[in-house]
C-alpha cells in the first residue's frame, strides 16, 4: 500500500524527463509550476517566464483562491477551480505533475497537489526534489511559454479533506481527530512572531516542522524515515488526522508525507493559524510567551 502511495504521489526527475523525451506532455500529462514567493523576495511568474520545465504552465496560487476571504490562499469555489485548471489544459483524465522552485526543494507544490485532491482529482503527483534538483541534475529548461489547449475539468469538493474553523473549535473538546502543526518550533511554541502575527498553537496540536520530512538535498525522505517521524511524535496514522500551519500551505506537506505512508485521508485546516489567531478565543491560543508574561 505504501509503495503504491509513493508511486502515485511522487514522480522522479528522471521519470518526468523520460516523459518529456517521449512527447507525453500534452492532454494526458500536464506539468504545473506552482511556485510562490513573498513579493519583496522573488517574482515567481517572472522566474517562470525566464526558465521552467519544457511544456509546463504556471499555476498561479494568487489567482486560484477565494479572493473574497480575508485569509491567504483559501480554497476557491468548485467552479473557480474547474475553470482555472481547465484553462491550463487539465481535464479529469489528465495526470498532473506539480513542482516549485523553492530553495528547500518543495514548498508550494504540495499545496497544489492537495488542492487537486480536494477537488476530486486523483492523478496528481509532486516532482520529488522540485525544480532546484531538476536543474542540479542537468535536465532541460526553457523560456518558451506554451499555450495549452483548454480542457473541461469537473470539480467536486471532497469535504473530508478540508476542516473549517468550527470543526477545529469543536475538536478542542471532542478530540475526534489528531492535529499536527507544520510550522517551525518557535512559532508553534509562541516564542517568535509568525509573519507579523503573535504565534502559538491550537490546544492539543503536535508540532512536526514540515522540513522534517525533507532530506538535505530537498527530496522526500524514505517511507521508513517518515513513519519513524510520526511515531516519535506519537501520531497514529491509523486514526483521523488534520494538518495545520500558518496559511494552509506547509500543512499540505504533512498530508503528502502521510499519503506516502498509505494514509490518504489527512484533512487540512484551510484557514490555519491565520484564521485561528483572529477568530479563536484567547484561551484557545496556546503560547509559552504569554505564560511567561503572566
MARGU-728947 format. One line per 10 residues: number of its first residue (from 0); their letters; for each residue x, y, z of N, C-alpha, C. Coordinates in nm, 3 decimals, m for minus. Each point is the difference from the previous one (the first is absolute). Example, Ala and Ser with C-alpha at 12.3 -4.5 7.8 and 13.67 -1.06 7.14 Angstrom:
<atoms>
0	as	1.319 m0.569 0.780 m0.089 0.119 0.000 0.090 0.120 0.000 ~ m0.035 0.105 m0.072 0.082 0.119 0.006 m0.077 0.109 0.073
</atoms>
This chain:
<atoms>
0	xxxxxxxxxx	0.082 m0.121 0.000 m0.082 0.121 0.000 0.086 0.126 0.000 ~ 0.102 0.000 0.084 0.086 0.117 0.009 0.076 0.024 m0.130 ~ 0.043 m0.109 m0.063 0.075 0.017 m0.124 m0.089 0.056 m0.111 ~ m0.126 m0.042 m0.001 m0.091 0.056 m0.098 m0.019 0.150 0.025 ~ m0.008 0.037 0.131 m0.013 0.140 0.033 0.119 0.080 m0.049 ~ 0.118 m0.058 0.015 0.121 0.067 m0.045 m0.002 0.022 m0.151 ~ m0.037 m0.102 m0.074 0.003 0.010 m0.146 m0.103 0.099 m0.051 ~ m0.111 0.013 0.071 m0.104 0.091 m0.047 0.026 0.144 0.043 ~ 0.044 0.021 0.123 0.014 0.135 0.053 0.128 0.070 m0.045 ~ 0.103 m0.077 m0.034 0.127 0.059 m0.042 0.043 m0.057 m0.134
10	xxxxxxxxxx	0.065 0.085 m0.081 0.071 m0.049 m0.118 0.142 0.054 0.008 ~ 0.092 m0.074 m0.053 0.140 0.042 0.001 0.031 0.089 m0.120 ~ 0.111 0.071 0.010 0.043 0.083 m0.112 0.030 m0.085 m0.123 ~ 0.058 m0.117 0.021 0.031 m0.087 m0.114 m0.128 m0.049 m0.067 ~ m0.102 m0.030 0.078 m0.129 m0.043 m0.058 m0.060 0.110 m0.085 ~ 0.000 0.124 0.053 m0.058 0.110 m0.074 0.082 0.034 m0.124 ~ 0.132 m0.008 0.012 0.087 0.027 m0.116 m0.027 m0.100 m0.112 ~ m0.021 m0.125 0.037 m0.031 m0.103 m0.100 m0.135 0.028 m0.064 ~ m0.097 0.045 0.079 m0.131 0.034 m0.054 0.010 0.116 m0.099 ~ 0.087 0.096 0.030 0.023 0.111 m0.093 0.061 m0.049 m0.129
20	xxxxxxxxxx	0.103 m0.085 0.011 0.067 m0.053 m0.120 m0.096 m0.081 m0.086 ~ m0.093 m0.067 0.066 m0.095 m0.085 m0.073 m0.117 0.081 m0.055 ~ m0.002 0.130 0.027 m0.106 0.084 m0.052 m0.135 m0.021 0.067 ~ 0.002 m0.044 0.126 m0.127 m0.032 0.067 m0.066 0.122 0.066 ~ 0.072 0.111 0.010 m0.060 0.119 0.059 m0.102 0.058 m0.098 ~ m0.123 0.011 0.045 m0.108 0.047 m0.086 m0.132 m0.020 0.071 ~ m0.098 m0.051 m0.071 m0.132 m0.016 0.062 m0.002 m0.104 0.110 ~ 0.088 m0.101 m0.010 m0.001 m0.106 0.101 0.095 0.026 0.116 ~ 0.095 0.092 m0.018 0.097 0.033 0.105 0.029 0.150 m0.003 ~ m0.032 0.067 0.109 0.026 0.143 0.009 0.095 0.026 0.116
30	xxxxxxxxxx	0.097 0.088 m0.023 0.097 0.038 0.102 m0.030 0.143 0.043 ~ m0.011 0.022 0.131 m0.036 0.132 0.052 0.104 0.050 0.099 ~ 0.046 0.123 m0.021 0.091 0.067 0.092 m0.086 0.077 0.099 ~ m0.001 m0.045 0.126 m0.085 0.060 0.103 0.079 0.090 0.094 ~ 0.108 0.058 m0.047 0.085 0.083 0.085 m0.072 0.125 0.049 ~ 0.032 0.040 0.122 m0.044 0.128 0.055 0.106 0.045 0.099 ~ 0.030 0.130 m0.002 0.098 0.054 0.094 m0.051 0.134 0.052 ~ 0.046 0.042 0.119 m0.034 0.135 0.047 0.043 0.101 m0.106 ~ m0.090 0.093 m0.037 0.026 0.094 m0.111 0.132 0.075 0.008 ~ 0.046 0.032 0.120 0.124 0.076 0.012 0.124 m0.088 m0.016
40	xxxxxxxxxx	m0.020 m0.132 m0.002 0.114 m0.090 m0.008 0.025 m0.054 m0.141 ~ m0.104 m0.054 m0.061 0.014 m0.057 m0.134 m0.132 0.017 m0.075 ~ 0.007 m0.003 m0.133 m0.119 0.011 m0.084 m0.020 m0.133 m0.071 ~ m0.094 m0.079 0.049 m0.017 m0.135 m0.051 m0.040 m0.002 m0.147 ~ m0.092 0.086 m0.040 m0.044 0.001 m0.140 0.114 0.042 m0.093 ~ 0.077 0.100 0.041 0.111 0.045 m0.083 0.106 m0.110 m0.013 ~ 0.029 m0.068 0.111 0.097 m0.109 m0.006 m0.049 m0.112 m0.092 ~ m0.132 m0.025 0.003 m0.056 m0.101 m0.090 0.023 0.040 m0.145 ~ m0.021 0.128 m0.032 0.018 0.047 m0.138 0.146 m0.015 m0.044 ~ 0.091 0.011 0.094 0.143 m0.007 m0.033 0.049 m0.143 m0.016
50	xxxxxxxxxx	m0.053 m0.092 0.082 0.037 m0.140 m0.016 m0.095 m0.090 0.079 ~ m0.038 m0.108 m0.064 m0.089 m0.097 0.062 0.016 m0.133 m0.072 ~ m0.065 m0.102 0.051 0.003 m0.131 m0.065 m0.075 0.010 m0.132 ~ 0.057 m0.049 m0.109 m0.067 0.009 m0.130 m0.142 m0.054 0.004 ~ m0.092 0.078 m0.057 m0.139 m0.041 m0.007 m0.081 0.035 0.123 ~ 0.065 0.054 0.104 m0.071 0.032 0.124 m0.084 0.126 m0.015 ~ m0.103 0.010 0.082 m0.082 0.121 0.012 0.013 0.052 0.141 ~ m0.030 0.128 0.018 0.012 0.062 0.132 m0.132 m0.010 0.074 ~ 0.003 m0.066 0.116 m0.119 m0.011 0.085 0.008 0.114 0.101 ~ m0.079 0.103 m0.020 0.008 0.120 0.083 m0.092 m0.013 0.121
60	xxxxxxxxxx	0.059 m0.027 0.113 m0.079 m0.019 0.121 m0.069 0.128 0.045 ~ 0.049 0.115 m0.050 m0.066 0.126 0.031 m0.132 0.013 m0.076 ~ m0.008 m0.067 m0.115 m0.121 0.004 m0.081 m0.096 m0.113 0.037 ~ 0.055 m0.115 0.035 m0.083 m0.117 0.030 m0.025 m0.009 0.150 ~ m0.077 0.095 0.051 m0.032 0.006 0.142 m0.129 0.078 0.019 ~ m0.049 0.000 0.123 m0.120 0.076 0.034 0.042 0.144 0.030 ~ m0.017 0.087 m0.097 0.046 0.138 0.016 m0.091 0.080 0.093 ~ m0.116 m0.053 0.033 m0.090 0.072 0.090 0.036 m0.024 0.147 ~ 0.086 m0.098 0.026 0.037 m0.034 0.137 0.106 0.096 0.053 ~ m0.006 0.034 0.128 0.104 0.085 0.059 0.130 m0.077 0.026
70	xxxxxxxxxx	m0.004 m0.132 m0.021 0.118 m0.083 0.027 0.065 m0.046 m0.130 ~ 0.133 m0.013 0.004 0.076 m0.033 m0.119 m0.030 m0.141 m0.051 ~ m0.009 m0.013 m0.130 0.003 m0.129 m0.069 m0.110 m0.098 0.037 ~ m0.114 0.050 0.045 m0.111 m0.090 0.030 m0.051 m0.063 m0.131 ~ m0.052 m0.121 0.011 m0.047 m0.071 m0.118 m0.104 0.082 m0.077 ~ 0.009 m0.001 m0.134 m0.102 0.067 m0.080 m0.125 m0.087 m0.005 ~ m0.104 0.048 m0.067 m0.120 m0.080 m0.020 0.029 m0.112 m0.100 ~ m0.089 m0.096 m0.006 0.015 m0.109 m0.097 0.007 0.054 m0.143 ~ m0.088 0.095 m0.031 m0.004 0.053 m0.137 0.126 0.080 m0.032 ~ 0.049 0.076 0.097 0.123 0.078 m0.021 0.117 m0.094 m0.027
80	xxxxxxxxxx	0.015 m0.102 0.082 0.111 m0.094 m0.019 m0.012 m0.070 m0.135 ~ m0.121 m0.046 m0.031 m0.022 m0.072 m0.126 0.035 0.087 m0.120 ~ m0.045 0.125 0.001 0.029 0.090 m0.112 0.149 0.030 m0.009 ~ 0.063 0.019 0.117 0.142 0.037 0.000 0.087 m0.114 m0.054 ~ m0.015 m0.119 0.054 0.087 m0.110 m0.045 m0.039 m0.049 m0.138 ~ m0.128 0.016 m0.037 m0.040 m0.033 m0.137 0.073 0.090 m0.099 ~ 0.021 0.126 0.041 0.075 0.093 m0.085 0.146 m0.036 m0.014 ~ 0.049 m0.083 0.092 0.138 m0.047 m0.007 0.010 m0.134 m0.074 ~ m0.112 m0.041 m0.060 0.001 m0.123 m0.078 m0.019 m0.127 0.081 ~ m0.050 0.015 0.122 m0.019 m0.116 0.087 m0.145 m0.048 m0.006
90	xxxxxxxxxx	m0.020 m0.125 m0.037 m0.132 m0.062 0.004 0.000 m0.102 0.114 ~ m0.112 m0.065 0.022 m0.008 m0.100 0.107 0.081 m0.125 m0.032 ~ 0.045 m0.013 m0.124 0.080 m0.116 m0.040 0.150 0.031 m0.007 ~ 0.037 0.123 0.033 0.140 0.043 m0.012 0.081 m0.037 0.124 ~ 0.119 m0.054 m0.023 0.095 m0.019 0.110 0.071 0.134 0.019 ~ m0.010 0.056 0.118 0.060 0.130 0.030 0.126 m0.020 0.084 ~ 0.108 0.065 m0.040 0.124 0.001 0.079 0.028 0.143 0.040 ~ 0.012 0.025 0.130 0.023 0.135 0.050 0.140 0.011 0.062 ~ 0.058 0.117 m0.012 0.131 0.026 0.060 0.008 0.147 0.037 ~ 0.103 0.038 0.076 0.027 0.141 0.025 0.151 0.022 0.007
100	xxxxxxxxxx	0.039 0.126 0.004 0.142 0.033 m0.006 0.062 0.040 0.132 ~ m0.066 m0.032 0.110 0.053 0.041 0.129 0.133 m0.067 0.029 ~ 0.083 0.070 0.075 0.135 m0.050 0.029 m0.001 m0.123 0.091 ~ m0.108 m0.021 0.077 m0.004 m0.119 0.085 m0.026 m0.126 m0.083 ~ m0.042 0.017 m0.124 m0.030 m0.113 m0.088 m0.146 m0.005 m0.036 ~ m0.086 m0.002 0.101 m0.144 m0.002 m0.022 m0.068 0.080 0.109 ~ m0.079 0.100 m0.040 m0.069 0.084 0.097 m0.148 0.015 m0.036 ~ m0.029 0.061 m0.115 m0.139 0.023 m0.040 m0.060 m0.113 m0.083 ~ 0.082 m0.084 m0.059 m0.053 m0.108 m0.084 m0.096 m0.092 0.076 ~ 0.030 m0.038 0.127 m0.097 m0.083 0.071 m0.135 0.067 0.020
110	xxxxxxxxxx	m0.001 0.134 0.010 m0.128 0.071 0.010 m0.082 m0.021 m0.128 ~ 0.064 0.016 m0.115 m0.071 m0.023 m0.127 m0.044 m0.146 m0.010 ~ 0.088 m0.092 0.041 m0.033 m0.144 0.000 m0.126 m0.024 0.083 ~ m0.004 0.059 0.120 m0.115 m0.019 0.088 m0.125 0.064 m0.057 ~ 0.014 0.116 m0.062 m0.116 0.067 m0.060 m0.065 m0.089 m0.105 ~ 0.081 m0.059 m0.087 m0.055 m0.090 m0.101 m0.073 m0.116 0.066 ~ 0.061 m0.058 0.102 m0.062 m0.113 0.069 m0.130 0.045 0.070 ~ 0.002 0.118 0.060 m0.119 0.051 0.067 m0.116 0.017 m0.097 ~ 0.031 0.030 m0.124 m0.105 0.017 m0.101 m0.023 m0.127 m0.082 ~ 0.043 m0.113 0.055 m0.037 m0.128 m0.057 0.093 m0.059 m0.103
120	xxxxxxxxxx	0.117 0.064 m0.023 0.091 m0.050 m0.103 0.105 m0.092 0.064 ~ 0.005 m0.123 m0.044 0.091 m0.097 0.061 0.134 m0.010 m0.070 ~ 0.004 0.026 m0.130 0.125 m0.016 m0.074 0.083 0.128 0.008 ~ 0.058 0.024 0.117 0.083 0.118 0.020 0.123 m0.041 0.080 ~ 0.116 0.048 m0.040 0.127 m0.037 0.062 0.086 0.124 0.022 ~ 0.088 m0.010 0.099 0.099 0.104 0.026 0.133 m0.046 m0.058 ~ 0.071 0.092 m0.066 0.134 m0.031 m0.050 0.095 m0.007 0.119 ~ 0.051 m0.116 0.029 0.085 m0.019 0.117 0.131 0.078 m0.017 ~ 0.027 0.089 0.096 0.121 0.081 m0.008 m0.020 0.136 m0.062 ~ m0.113 0.019 m0.068 m0.034 0.130 m0.056 0.090 0.046 m0.114
130	xxxxxxxxxx	m0.022 0.125 m0.040 0.074 0.058 m0.112 0.149 0.013 0.033 ~ 0.029 0.026 0.125 0.139 0.014 0.045 0.082 m0.122 m0.041 ~ m0.052 m0.118 0.026 0.074 m0.122 m0.033 m0.013 m0.037 m0.147 ~ m0.110 0.041 m0.064 m0.013 m0.020 m0.145 0.117 0.069 m0.071 ~ 0.026 0.124 0.040 0.110 0.076 m0.059 0.135 m0.060 0.039 ~ 0.014 m0.032 0.128 0.126 m0.056 0.051 0.039 m0.128 m0.072 ~ m0.099 m0.080 m0.036 0.027 m0.127 m0.066 0.015 0.013 m0.151 ~ m0.008 0.124 m0.049 0.031 0.025 m0.141 m0.113 m0.023 m0.099 ~ m0.122 m0.003 0.047 m0.113 m0.019 m0.090 m0.036 0.131 m0.069 ~ m0.068 m0.006 m0.115 m0.021 0.120 m0.081 m0.095 0.103 0.062
140	xxxxxxxxxx	0.029 0.127 m0.030 m0.089 0.110 0.037 m0.021 0.085 m0.126 ~ m0.102 0.082 0.003 m0.029 0.084 m0.115 m0.065 0.130 0.045 ~ 0.006 0.101 m0.086 m0.071 0.126 0.022 m0.124 0.005 m0.088 ~ m0.018 m0.102 m0.085 m0.114 m0.003 m0.091 m0.128 m0.033 0.077 ~ m0.097 0.089 m0.008 m0.127 m0.021 0.069 m0.101 m0.056 m0.099 ~ m0.046 m0.119 0.025 m0.098 m0.064 m0.089 m0.141 0.029 0.049 ~ m0.093 0.006 m0.093 m0.140 0.023 0.034 m0.077 m0.131 m0.011 ~ m0.039 m0.058 0.112 m0.071 m0.127 m0.006 m0.140 0.015 m0.059 ~ m0.047 m0.105 m0.059 m0.137 m0.002 m0.050 m0.094 m0.012 0.119 ~ m0.095 0.094 0.014 m0.092 m0.007 0.114 m0.074 m0.134 0.006
150	xxxxxxxxxx	m0.027 m0.044 0.121 m0.070 m0.127 0.021 m0.117 0.023 0.095 ~ m0.083 m0.100 0.011 m0.113 0.006 0.093 0.034 m0.080 0.125 ~ m0.004 0.068 0.114 0.026 m0.065 0.128 m0.123 0.015 0.087 ~ m0.048 m0.110 0.055 m0.114 0.005 0.090 0.049 m0.021 0.143 ~ m0.020 0.100 0.085 0.049 m0.005 0.137 m0.113 m0.031 0.097 ~ 0.031 m0.084 0.095 m0.094 m0.030 0.108 0.079 m0.006 0.130 ~ m0.027 0.093 0.089 0.077 0.011 0.123 m0.023 m0.121 0.090 ~ 0.110 m0.063 0.040 m0.004 m0.109 0.096 0.015 0.062 0.139 ~ m0.111 0.021 0.067 0.001 0.074 0.126 0.071 m0.074 0.113 ~ 0.025 m0.129 m0.017 0.073 m0.073 0.104 0.146 0.041 0.004
160	xxxxxxxxxx	0.050 0.065 m0.105 0.139 0.042 m0.005 0.021 0.144 0.045 ~ m0.108 0.067 0.040 0.008 0.141 0.040 m0.068 0.019 0.136 ~ 0.067 0.067 0.091 m0.060 0.031 0.129 m0.026 0.151 0.010 ~ m0.115 0.033 0.058 m0.038 0.139 0.022 0.036 0.044 0.141 ~ m0.009 0.129 0.023 0.026 0.056 0.133 m0.093 m0.064 0.103 ~ m0.127 m0.012 m0.034 m0.098 m0.056 0.093 0.035 m0.144 0.037 ~ 0.043 m0.078 m0.096 0.038 m0.138 0.027 0.124 m0.007 0.089 ~ 0.093 0.092 m0.021 0.121 0.003 0.082 m0.033 0.039 0.144 ~ m0.090 0.095 0.018 m0.041 0.041 0.135 m0.067 m0.116 0.071 ~ m0.090 m0.068 m0.069 m0.072 m0.113 0.061 0.097 m0.110 0.040
170	xxxxxxxxxx	0.107 m0.017 m0.078 0.094 m0.108 0.026 0.087 0.025 0.124 ~ 0.013 0.126 0.041 0.079 0.030 0.120 m0.055 m0.078 0.120 ~ m0.132 m0.012 0.006 m0.061 m0.073 0.112 m0.031 m0.146 m0.035 ~ m0.040 m0.025 m0.124 m0.040 m0.137 m0.037 0.118 m0.091 m0.032 ~ 0.111 0.058 m0.047 0.120 m0.077 m0.037 m0.033 m0.112 m0.099 ~ m0.083 0.033 m0.098 m0.037 m0.099 m0.101 0.116 m0.033 m0.093 ~ 0.090 0.096 m0.018 0.113 m0.023 m0.089 0.127 0.062 0.058 ~ 0.114 m0.056 m0.038 0.130 0.054 0.038 0.029 0.125 m0.085 ~ 0.077 0.091 0.056 0.037 0.121 m0.073 0.153 0.012 m0.001 ~ 0.057 0.013 m0.118 0.144 0.019 m0.015 0.026 0.136 m0.064
180	xxxxxxxxxx	0.085 0.078 0.061 0.034 0.135 m0.045 0.139 m0.005 m0.063 ~ 0.013 0.048 m0.124 0.125 m0.013 m0.075 0.091 0.121 0.008 ~ m0.033 0.099 0.083 0.084 0.121 0.008 0.128 m0.025 0.080 ~ 0.097 0.090 m0.013 0.122 m0.012 0.080 m0.033 m0.001 0.150 ~ 0.087 m0.062 0.077 m0.027 m0.020 0.143 m0.025 0.130 0.074 ~ 0.078 0.104 m0.029 m0.016 0.127 0.071 m0.136 0.062 m0.021 ~ m0.052 m0.012 m0.120 m0.133 0.055 m0.028 m0.108 m0.086 0.065 ~ 0.020 m0.131 m0.002 m0.095 m0.089 0.065 m0.005 0.028 0.151 ~ 0.115 0.018 0.061 0.005 0.022 0.146 m0.044 0.140 0.038 ~ 0.005 0.094 m0.096 m0.041 0.137 0.030 0.114 0.089 0.040
190	xxxxxxxxxx	0.124 m0.045 m0.024 0.116 0.078 0.045 0.055 0.093 m0.108 ~ m0.055 m0.009 m0.122 0.041 0.094 m0.106 m0.120 0.036 m0.085 ~ 0.005 0.119 m0.059 m0.110 0.047 m0.083 m0.018 m0.092 m0.121 ~ m0.124 m0.012 m0.043 m0.033 m0.082 m0.116 m0.045 0.092 m0.112 ~ 0.097 0.048 m0.078 m0.027 0.091 m0.111 m0.084 0.120 0.045 ~ 0.041 0.060 0.110 m0.068 0.118 0.050 m0.108 m0.028 0.102 ~ m0.045 m0.123 0.010 m0.103 m0.038 0.097 0.065 m0.051 0.128 ~ m0.068 0.022 0.112 0.040 m0.072 0.119 m0.018 m0.147 m0.030 ~ 0.087 m0.081 0.055 m0.005 m0.142 m0.035 m0.049 m0.083 0.117 ~ m0.001 m0.130 m0.021 m0.053 m0.094 0.097 m0.064 m0.114 m0.076
200	xxxxxxxxxx	m0.084 m0.079 0.067 m0.061 m0.112 m0.071 m0.136 m0.036 0.057 ~ m0.070 m0.083 m0.073 m0.131 m0.050 0.038 0.018 m0.100 0.114 ~ m0.082 0.005 0.104 0.013 m0.096 0.111 m0.002 m0.144 m0.050 ~ 0.095 m0.079 0.050 0.006 m0.140 m0.035 0.079 m0.033 m0.125 ~ 0.044 0.103 m0.075 0.075 m0.024 m0.123 0.140 m0.051 0.029 ~ 0.053 m0.078 m0.094 0.136 m0.051 0.005 0.081 0.072 m0.107 ~ 0.124 0.033 0.030 0.084 0.073 m0.095 0.097 m0.092 m0.074 ~ m0.013 m0.004 m0.134 0.099 m0.065 m0.085 0.033 0.099 m0.112 ~ 0.107 0.080 0.014 0.036 0.094 m0.106 0.010 m0.071 m0.135 ~ m0.056 0.061 m0.105 m0.012 m0.068 m0.129 0.133 m0.046 m0.056
210	xxxxxxxxxx	0.108 0.076 0.028 0.129 m0.036 m0.058 0.056 m0.129 0.061 ~ m0.065 m0.049 0.107 0.042 m0.127 0.059 m0.012 m0.114 m0.100 ~ m0.091 0.014 m0.096 m0.025 m0.106 m0.096 0.089 0.009 m0.124 ~ 0.082 0.105 m0.008 0.087 0.020 m0.116 0.144 m0.033 0.034 ~ 0.069 m0.061 m0.093 0.142 m0.030 0.017 0.082 0.127 m0.021 ~ 0.130 m0.010 0.023 0.089 0.116 m0.020 m0.001 0.046 m0.145 ~ m0.028 m0.090 m0.092 m0.002 0.037 m0.143 m0.133 0.062 m0.042 ~ m0.102 m0.011 0.086 m0.131 0.053 m0.035 m0.096 m0.104 m0.053 ~ 0.037 m0.127 0.005 m0.089 m0.108 m0.040 m0.079 m0.049 0.121 ~ m0.112 m0.066 m0.027 m0.076 m0.060 0.110 0.083 m0.113 0.062
220	xxxxxxxxxx	m0.005 m0.009 0.131 0.068 m0.110 0.067 m0.070 m0.132 m0.032 ~ 0.065 m0.110 0.033 m0.057 m0.131 m0.028 m0.126 m0.023 0.084 ~ m0.082 m0.092 m0.044 m0.122 m0.032 0.074 0.033 m0.043 0.142 ~ 0.105 m0.080 0.015 0.039 m0.046 0.133 0.039 0.117 0.091 ~ 0.072 0.096 m0.054 0.040 0.117 0.079 m0.122 0.084 0.037 ~ m0.093 0.015 m0.094 m0.121 0.079 0.026 m0.085 m0.067 0.108 ~ m0.015 m0.132 m0.011 m0.077 m0.073 0.101 0.061 0.018 0.139 ~ 0.133 m0.002 0.007 0.068 0.016 0.128 m0.023 0.140 0.058 ~ m0.004 0.102 m0.087 m0.026 0.136 0.046 m0.138 0.008 0.065 ~ m0.099 m0.058 m0.064 m0.134 0.000 0.057 m0.004 m0.078 0.132
230	xxxxxxxxxx	0.069 m0.113 0.002 0.002 m0.082 0.123 0.063 0.077 0.116 ~ 0.111 0.068 m0.027 0.069 0.075 0.106 m0.089 0.108 0.060 ~ m0.088 0.055 m0.082 m0.092 0.104 0.048 m0.132 m0.059 0.049 ~ m0.005 m0.134 0.003 m0.121 m0.071 0.047 m0.124 0.035 m0.082 ~ 0.020 0.017 m0.129 m0.112 0.021 m0.093 m0.036 m0.136 m0.059 ~ m0.123 m0.041 0.019 m0.048 m0.131 m0.044 m0.066 0.013 m0.138 ~ 0.068 m0.051 m0.102 m0.051 0.013 m0.137 m0.121 m0.090 m0.027 ~ m0.037 m0.081 0.096 m0.122 m0.081 m0.017 m0.124 0.076 0.047 ~ 0.021 0.119 0.058 m0.111 0.079 0.053 m0.014 0.132 m0.075 ~ m0.117 0.066 0.009 m0.022 0.126 m0.072 0.106 0.105 0.033
240	xxxxxxxxxx	0.038 0.074 m0.104 0.109 0.097 0.013 m0.029 0.124 m0.083 ~ 0.024 0.116 0.059 m0.015 0.128 m0.070 0.131 0.077 0.013 ~ 0.042 0.063 m0.109 0.124 0.079 m0.002 m0.032 0.148 m0.003 ~ 0.083 0.079 0.066 m0.017 0.145 0.003 0.138 0.066 m0.008 ~ 0.001 0.131 m0.027 0.127 0.074 m0.007 m0.031 0.149 0.015 ~ 0.061 0.084 m0.079 m0.026 0.144 0.005 m0.116 0.039 m0.092 ~ 0.000 m0.053 m0.122 m0.104 0.037 m0.096 m0.040 m0.116 m0.091 ~ 0.015 m0.122 0.050 m0.048 m0.115 m0.075 0.091 m0.047 m0.111 ~ 0.127 0.037 0.004 0.094 m0.040 m0.104 0.089 m0.114 0.046 ~ 0.087 0.024 0.099 0.089 m0.108 0.042 m0.075 m0.112 0.072
250	xxxxxxxxxx	m0.123 0.026 0.043 m0.083 m0.108 0.056 m0.016 m0.111 m0.104 ~ 0.001 0.039 m0.126 m0.017 m0.099 m0.108 0.121 m0.093 m0.010 ~ 0.114 0.043 0.054 0.116 m0.089 0.008 m0.029 m0.116 0.097 ~ m0.075 0.028 0.106 m0.040 m0.105 0.093 m0.091 m0.099 m0.071 ~ m0.096 0.054 m0.076 m0.094 m0.086 m0.075 0.075 m0.086 m0.100 ~ 0.100 0.058 m0.068 0.078 m0.075 m0.098 0.082 m0.109 0.068 ~ 0.066 0.035 0.110 0.083 m0.098 0.070 m0.084 m0.118 0.048 ~ m0.118 0.028 0.055 m0.087 m0.108 0.047 m0.051 m0.082 m0.118 ~ m0.028 0.066 m0.112 m0.046 m0.069 m0.121 0.105 m0.102 m0.046 ~ 0.126 0.040 0.008 0.107 m0.091 m0.041 0.004 m0.125 0.087
260	xxxxxxxxxx	m0.050 0.014 0.123 m0.005 m0.115 0.091 m0.130 m0.079 m0.015 ~ m0.082 0.038 m0.097 m0.123 m0.072 m0.026 m0.125 0.064 0.058 ~ 0.017 0.112 0.072 m0.117 0.067 0.059 m0.046 0.112 m0.094 ~ m0.113 m0.021 m0.063 m0.043 0.091 m0.106 m0.110 0.095 0.040 ~ m0.035 0.002 0.128 m0.115 0.080 0.042 0.035 0.110 0.098 ~ 0.123 0.049 m0.001 0.037 0.110 0.089 m0.069 0.128 m0.046 ~ m0.068 0.065 0.093 m0.067 0.126 m0.031 0.096 0.116 0.027 ~ m0.027 0.113 m0.062 0.078 0.122 0.024 m0.095 0.107 0.052 ~ 0.041 0.066 0.108 m0.076 0.114 0.050 0.038 0.118 m0.088 ~ m0.088 0.036 m0.092 0.034 0.095 m0.104 0.035 0.138 0.056
270	xxxxxxxxxx	m0.072 0.047 0.101 0.028 0.132 0.056 0.124 0.003 0.086 ~ 0.033 m0.115 0.061 0.119 m0.016 0.083 0.017 0.115 0.102 ~ 0.126 0.026 0.040 0.022 0.097 0.107 m0.048 0.140 m0.036 ~ 0.004 0.035 m0.128 m0.047 0.132 m0.043 m0.143 0.024 0.046 ~ m0.085 m0.100 m0.020 m0.140 0.012 0.040 m0.015 m0.021 0.151 ~ 0.069 m0.103 0.052 m0.013 m0.033 0.142 0.038 0.119 0.087 ~ 0.107 0.068 m0.033 0.047 0.114 0.079 m0.107 0.108 0.008 ~ m0.070 0.025 m0.111 m0.098 0.108 m0.004 m0.137 m0.039 0.054 ~ m0.031 m0.129 0.003 m0.136 m0.041 0.035 m0.012 m0.079 0.131 ~ 0.104 m0.069 0.040 m0.011 m0.085 0.118 0.006 0.083 0.130
280	xxxxxxxxxx	m0.070 m0.045 0.105 0.009 0.071 0.129 0.141 m0.011 0.056 ~ 0.041 0.096 0.082 0.139 0.003 0.052 0.047 m0.131 0.062 ~ m0.087 m0.068 0.075 0.045 m0.122 0.068 0.017 m0.117 m0.097 ~ m0.034 0.020 m0.126 0.021 m0.102 m0.102 0.125 0.028 m0.083 ~ 0.081 0.093 0.048 0.127 0.032 m0.068 0.113 m0.024 0.100 ~ 0.066 m0.115 m0.013 0.103 m0.041 0.095 0.133 0.064 m0.036 ~ 0.058 0.073 0.094 0.125 0.070 m0.026 0.089 m0.001 0.125 ~ 0.123 m0.045 m0.015 0.094 0.003 0.113 0.037 0.142 0.037 ~ 0.003 0.088 m0.098 0.036 0.139 0.026 m0.105 0.065 0.089 ~ m0.127 m0.030 m0.027 m0.108 0.057 0.083 0.007 m0.055 0.142
290	xxxx	0.032 m0.128 0.012 0.009 m0.060 0.134 0.113 0.062 0.079 ~ 0.112 0.030 m0.070 0.116 0.056 0.070 m0.026 0.142 0.048 ~ m0.093 0.070 m0.071 m0.032 0.137 0.038 m0.103 0.005 0.111 ~ m0.075 m0.109 0.012 m0.110 m0.001 0.099 0.052 0.002 0.144
</atoms>
